[in-house]
Amino acid sequence: MSRNNDDSDKSSSPETSVTQKIEPSFNPDWSNQTRRSRPTIDQSQVGGGNLGRAASGQRVRQDSSIPQKRKILRNSQDFESLEQGNLFTPGGKYYIEDSNGNVSKCSWGWTVYDPGNSGRVFNLTAGHCGNKGDKVYLETDDGEEVNVGEFVWSALDGTMENIGPGRDYGLIEIYPKYRKFIHTAPGVTWGGVPVTVKGFWGPKELEQIRPYTCRLGWRSGLSCGDYQSMVSKYSFEFDGIQDHGDSGGIVWATDPRDPSNATAYAVGIASYGSEEDATTPGAKVIQPVLEGLGLQLVTS
């Protein structure tokens, strides 16, 4: 597999007093194989361009004590481990090789499985990251490349240049021998409390609750801000920062009933952005895929 490198985002983060905790890296037993991190965010610091290649919902009431407008959080420095390409974790880098041998990079999304089809395990990511049949790779600690899965379904209503308001979903089937390396939690800790995903929310909950929303990707690290609005049945926007390479990464909403921000609900996958409006990233809600394809979210 050839390597086409691009420039990584190494912007400095706000003063968040983080402590890095590295997730176990991907280093499998090489016999018969095909070759080819948890920062702690200081809660007191949470303020109240197209991205090419780059459990059931619960209804709650918005806490009136939550500020109407909170500052945008950005932390890339303490998530540099996601750039290594050897972590099977949400927001981590993975490589895609298409049928012509072209290589691109995206961020791992949500882990899901099909309970009615022998428990097949998938990663729900952005559709513009790959087409059906494209191979997906991770690196070992030694720099060897391993084919860990492949795209088995992709739905992109727009184009790479203009993703648009329609679908942008892809499913990567993870080969059985590599499932044991998967980490399903976001790998973020707020004030010493690890983020725990309790289930998923859809457009109805997003519009009703208008939650503090976070995304995680290898290129830009962690970014959080206020939910803005649904812009179509598939797309929503929120305050934050994302860039090329963050596509496919996880987006979650914090439960306003938990002042620590550690209780989360999966809501989307990173999809698009604009150079002219850089603090308004776009994501695709995951509810239509989970319910439409009969998939279940894996949260632990």
C-alpha positions in Angstrom: 0.0 0.0 0.0 1.5 3.3 -1.0 1.4 6.3 1.3 0.2 9.8 0.2 0.8 12.0 3.2 -0.9 15.3 3.9 -0.2 17.9 6.5 -1.5 17.2 10.0 -3.2 19.8 12.1 -1.0 20.5 15.1 -2.7 23.7 16.3 -2.3 24.5 20.0 -5.2 23.8 22.3 -6.8 26.0 24.9 -5.6 25.7 28.4 -7.4 22.6 29.5 -4.9 21.0 32.0 -5.1 17.7 30.2 -3.3 14.5 31.1 -2.7 12.0 28.2 -3.7 8.4 28.7 -2.7 6.2 25.7 -5.1 3.6 24.5 -3.6 0.1 23.8 -2.2 0.3 20.3 -2.8 -2.1 17.4 -0.1 -4.8 17.5 -1.6 -8.2 16.6 0.0 -11.6 16.3 1.5 -11.7 12.8 0.9 -15.4 12.2 -1.2 -15.9 9.1 -2.1 -12.2 8.8 -2.6 -10.2 5.6 0.0 -7.3 5.8 -0.4 -4.4 3.9 -6.2 8.0 24.2 -7.7 9.5 26.9 -7.0 13.2 27.9 -8.6 14.7 30.9 -10.4 18.0 30.3 -10.6 20.5 33.1 -14.3 21.1 33.3 -13.8 24.7 34.4 -12.4 25.5 31.0 -15.5 24.3 29.1 -17.1 27.6 28.1 -20.1 27.3 29.2 -14.4 23.6 3.2 -15.8 20.2 2.5 -14.0 17.5 4.3 -13.3 15.1 1.5 -11.5 11.9 2.3 -10.3 13.4 5.0 -29.7 1.8 22.6 -32.6 3.7 21.8 -32.9 7.5 22.2 -34.2 9.0 25.3 -36.0 12.3 25.7 -34.9 14.8 28.3 -35.7 18.3 29.2 -33.2 21.1 28.7 -31.7 22.3 32.0 -32.6 26.0 32.3 -29.2 26.5 34.1 -27.3 25.7 30.9 -26.0 28.9 29.3 -27.6 29.9 26.0 -24.2 30.3 24.3 -21.0 28.5 25.2 -17.5 29.0 24.0 -16.1 26.6 21.4 -13.6 24.1 22.8 -10.7 22.9 20.7 -8.0 20.5 21.8 -5.7 18.9 19.1 -2.4 18.7 21.0 -3.6 16.1 23.5 -5.1 13.9 20.9 -2.1 13.6 18.7 -2.1 9.8 19.4 -5.1 9.5 17.0 -2.8 10.5 14.1 -0.6 7.4 14.5 -2.9 5.1 12.5 -2.5 2.2 15.0 -5.5 2.8 17.3 -8.8 1.0 16.7 -10.6 3.8 18.6 -13.3 6.4 17.8 -11.6 9.4 16.0 -8.5 7.4 15.2 -6.9 7.5 11.7 -7.5 4.7 9.3 -6.4 4.2 5.7 -8.6 3.4 2.7 -7.3 1.9 -0.6 -9.6 2.0 -3.5 -9.7 -0.3 -6.6 -7.1 1.9 -8.4 -4.6 1.8 -5.5 -5.3 5.3 -4.4 -4.9 5.8 -0.6 -6.8 8.3 1.6 -7.4 8.8 5.3 -10.5 9.2 7.5 -11.5 8.9 11.2 -13.1 5.9 12.8 -16.8 6.4 13.6 -19.3 4.5 15.8 -19.1 0.7 16.2 -22.3 -1.0 15.4 -23.4 -4.6 14.8 -26.1 -6.6 13.1 -27.9 -8.8 15.7 -29.8 -10.7 13.0 -26.9 -11.7 10.8 -24.4 -13.7 12.9 -23.4 -10.6 14.9 -21.4 -8.9 12.1 -19.5 -5.9 13.4 -19.2 -2.7 11.4 -17.8 0.8 11.8 -20.3 3.5 10.8 -18.4 6.3 9.2 -18.7 8.8 6.3 -19.8 7.5 2.9 -17.4 9.8 1.0 -14.5 8.0 2.7 -14.9 4.9 0.6 -16.9 2.8 -1.8 -18.1 -0.8 -1.5 -15.1 -3.1 -1.8 -12.5 -0.5 -0.7 -10.0 -2.0 1.7 -9.3 -0.5 5.1 -5.9 -0.6 6.9 -4.3 0.1 10.2 -0.6 0.2 11.1 1.1 -1.8 13.7 3.6 -0.3 16.2 6.3 -1.5 13.7 4.8 0.4 10.8 3.4 -2.7 9.1 0.0 -2.2 7.4 -2.8 -4.7 8.1 -6.1 -5.0 6.2 -8.6 -5.0 9.1 -11.8 -4.6 7.1 -13.5 -3.3 4.0 -16.4 -1.0 3.0 -19.5 -3.1 2.4 -22.0 -0.3 2.0 -21.8 3.4 1.1 -24.4 6.0 0.5 -23.4 9.5 -0.8 -26.1 11.6 -2.3 -23.7 14.5 -3.1 -20.2 14.6 -4.4 -16.7 14.8 -2.9 -16.7 18.5 -3.8 -20.2 19.2 -2.5 -21.4 16.7 0.0 -24.7 18.5 0.4 -27.7 17.9 2.7 -28.3 14.3 1.7 -26.8 11.0 2.9 -23.1 10.5 3.6 -22.8 7.1 5.3 -20.5 4.2 5.0 -20.2 0.8 6.7 -16.8 -0.8 7.2 -17.1 -4.5 8.1 -14.4 -5.4 10.6 -12.9 -8.8 10.1 -13.6 -11.2 13.0 -10.0 -11.7 14.0 -9.5 -7.9 14.6 -12.7 -7.2 16.6 -10.9 -7.7 19.9 -8.8 -4.6 19.2 -11.8 -2.3 19.0 -12.4 0.5 21.5 -16.0 1.8 21.5 -15.8 4.7 24.0 -14.7 8.2 22.9 -11.6 8.1 25.1 -12.3 11.5 26.6 -12.4 12.3 30.3 -14.1 15.4 31.7 -12.8 16.5 35.1 -11.6 13.0 35.8 -14.9 11.3 34.8 -14.7 9.2 31.6 -17.3 10.0 28.9 -19.9 7.2 28.9 -22.2 6.7 25.9 -25.7 5.6 27.0 -27.4 5.2 23.7 -28.3 7.5 20.7 -30.4 10.5 20.0 -32.0 11.5 16.7 -33.2 14.8 15.2 -36.1 15.1 17.5 -33.9 15.1 20.6 -31.4 17.4 19.1 -34.0 20.0 18.3 -35.7 19.7 21.6 -32.7 19.6 23.9 -30.2 21.6 21.8 -27.2 20.0 23.6 -23.6 20.8 24.0 -22.1 18.7 21.1 -18.6 17.2 20.7 -16.7 15.6 17.8 -13.5 13.7 17.7 -11.1 13.1 14.8 -7.5 12.4 14.1 -6.8 15.7 12.2 -8.3 18.2 14.6 -8.6 16.3 17.9 -11.5 17.2 20.2 -13.9 20.1 19.5 -17.1 20.9 21.3 -19.8 23.6 21.1 -23.5 24.4 21.0 -25.8 22.5 18.7 -27.1 24.9 16.0 -29.9 23.2 14.0 -31.0 20.5 11.6 -30.4 21.6 8.0 -32.1 18.5 6.5 -33.5 15.2 7.5 -29.9 13.8 7.5 -27.7 16.8 8.4 -27.1 19.0 11.4 -24.6 21.7 12.3 -23.0 22.8 15.5 -20.3 25.1 16.9 -16.9 23.5 16.5 -13.8 23.0 14.4 -13.2 20.1 12.0 -11.0 19.7 8.9 -9.9 17.3 6.2 -9.3 13.9 7.8 -11.9 14.3 10.5 -14.5 12.9 8.2 -16.3 9.8 9.6 -15.3 10.6 13.2 -17.8 10.4 16.0 -20.2 13.2 17.1 -22.0 13.0 20.4 -24.3 15.1 22.6 -23.9 15.7 26.3 -26.8 15.0 28.6 -27.8 18.4 30.3 -28.9 16.5 33.4 -25.2 15.6 34.0 -23.2 18.7 35.0 -20.0 16.9 34.4 -20.7 16.5 30.7 -19.6 12.9 31.0 -23.0 11.3 30.1 -23.2 11.2 26.3 -25.5 10.1 23.5 -24.2 9.2 20.0 -25.8 11.6 17.5 -23.7 11.7 14.3 -20.6 11.3 12.2 -18.5 14.2 10.9 -19.3 14.9 7.3 -18.5 18.4 5.9 -17.3 21.9 6.6 -16.8 25.3 5.0 -13.7 27.5 4.6 -16.1 30.5 4.8 -17.7 29.4 8.0 -15.0 27.4 9.7 -16.7 27.2 13.1 -19.8 25.5 11.8 -19.0 21.9 11.0 -21.7 19.6 9.5 -22.5 16.1 10.6 -25.0 13.3 9.6 -27.4 11.9 12.1 -26.9 8.2 12.7 -30.5 7.3 13.6 -31.7 6.7 10.0 -28.9 4.1 9.4 -29.3 2.4 12.8 -33.1 2.0 12.4 -33.2 1.6 8.6 -30.6 -1.2 8.5 -31.6 -2.8 11.8 -28.2 -2.1 13.4 -27.4 -1.7 17.1 -24.9 0.7 18.6 -22.0 -0.8 20.6 -21.3 1.4 23.6 -19.0 -0.9 25.7 
